[in-house]
Structure formats: C-alpha cells, structure tokens
Amino acid sequence: MKLNTLVMVAAAGFALAGCNKAESPAEVQQDVSTAQAEGQKDVADAQADARENMADAQKDVADAQADRNAGDAADAAQDASDTAAKGEYKVATAQAEANHKVAVEKCQALQGSAQKDCKDRADSELSNAKRQAELRRDGTG
C-alpha cells in the first residue's frame, strides 16, 4: 500500500517537473509566431464584428432620425453607444488574450519556477487587461 502511494507521488513529481521544462529556442519561436498569427486573426475578427455591429446601430439611428421620432432616435443613439462600448470591449479582450498567448509561449523558454512565475505574470496581466476593458465598457474606467 505504501509502495503504491510512493510510486504515485514519484510519478506526480516527474509529471510536474516535465511541465516546467524549457522548450528549445526554435520550438519557442515557432510557437510564438503561431500564437502571434492566431492573435492577429482573432483581433481582426473582433474588429470586423465591432465595425459591422456599429454600422447596423448607426443605420438604426439614421432610420429613427429620418422618421422624425425623437424618442426612437434617442433610444437608437443610446443603443449605438452601448454597441460601440461592447465592440471596444471585445476588441480589447481579443487583444489581451492574444498578448497572453504570446507571453505564455515565450515563458516556455524558461525552466522550473521561472517558467511558472512567467506564466503567473502573464495570467495576471490578462486579468488586469480584461478588468480594464470591463471598466471602460461599463463607463467606469
């Protein structure tokens, strides 16, 4: 029984040690390049969605103004403002996540606790960036 426990603890230790093993510089560079390309695509997609949603919202404002309905125009203008804030949030979040992916890939060049610390910093920066995006979206930042 104790032998099984010892074997499981040793196996877990080896598994954890392998998680913080540095990758070769070539592997890291390839992974960073891939993460950058994927991140750029994700940000571009978020920007395109935001532009499309904003165009729709602006059309709604123009339609309400053309109908000379001040109440509908004011509502449409508020909706357009909300749409812009949501679009900016999505773009900022996509950029933060793209930056995070690249940072984590760069961490792979490090070993042991340095790699873990690097990933923890990347995670913290992602959380902070998302929090700032939420504050801007909600009008409190």
N, C-alpha and C positions, 0 to 999 in steps of 0.2 A: 504494500500500500504506500509506504513512504517512498519507495523507489519510483513508483508511478508519478507521485507528486513531484519528486525531484526531477524526473525526466520532463514533465510538463513545464516546470519552472525554467529549466535549462532551455527547452525549445522556445518558450516565450521570450527568453532573454536573447537568443540568437535571432529570432524574428524581429525584435525591436532594434537590435543592433544593425540588422540589414536595412531597416527603414531609414536610417540616418547615414547611410553610406554614400559617399560622394560619387557622382557620375563623372565620366570623362569630360574634358572641356568640349570635345566635339559633340558629344551627346547633349550637353547643356546648351550649346549654341544652336543645335538643330531644334531642340525643344523650345528654346526662347523664340527662335524665328517662327516656328509653328504657332506658338501662343500669340505672338505679335500679329501675325496674319489673321488668325481667328478673331482676335480682339478688334482689329480694324474693321473686319466684316461685321461683327456684332454692333459696333458703334455706328457704322454706316447704315445698317438696317434700322437701328433705333432712330437715327436722324431722319431717315426716309419716312418712317412711320409717323414721327412727330410732324414733319412737313405736311404729310397727307392729311393727318387729323386737323392740323391748323388751317389748312386750305378749306376743309369742309366746314370748320367752325366760322371762318371768315365769310364763307358763302352764306351761311345761316344768318350772320349779322347783316350782310348786304341785302338779303331777301327780306328780312324783317324791316330794315330801313326803307326799302322800296315799297313795302306795304303800308308805310307811314304809321306803324303801330309802335309807339314809344315803349310800351311795356314789353312787347316781344323783343324789340331791339335791345333794350337794357338787359333782358334775360339772356339773349344771344351773346351780347358783349361779355357778360359775366361767364357764360359757358366757354367763350373763346379764351378768356383769361385763364380759366381753370384748365382748359385743354393745353394752353401754352405751358403752364406750370407742370402739368403731368408729362408733357413731352420733354421738357428740360430735365425733369427727374429721371425719366427713362434713359435719356442720353447720358446723364451724369452717372447713373448706376451702371450702364453698359461700359462706360469708360473706366470706372472704378474696378469693375470685375475684370476688364481686360488688363489693367495695370496689375491687378492681383495675380492673375495667371502668369504674367511675365515675371513678376517678382518671385513667385513660388518656384518657377522653373530655374531662375538664377540661384535660388537657395540650394538647388540640387548639386551645385559645385562644392558645397561645404560639407563637412562631416560632423557627426555627433551633435553635441549641444549647440554648436554654432549654427548648424542647419535648422535645428528646432527653434532657436532664437530668431533666426531669419524668417522662418515661416510664421512664427508668432507675431513678428513686426508687420509682416505682410497682411496677416489677418486683422490686426489692429488698424492698420491704415485703411483696409477695406471697410471695416465697421465705421470708422470715422468719416470716410468719404460718403458712405450711404446715409449716415446720420445727418451730415451737412446737406446732402441732396434733399432729404426729407424736410429739413428745416426751411430750405429755400422754396420747396414745393408748397409747404403749408403757410408760407409767408411770415415765418418767424426767424428767418436767418439772414 
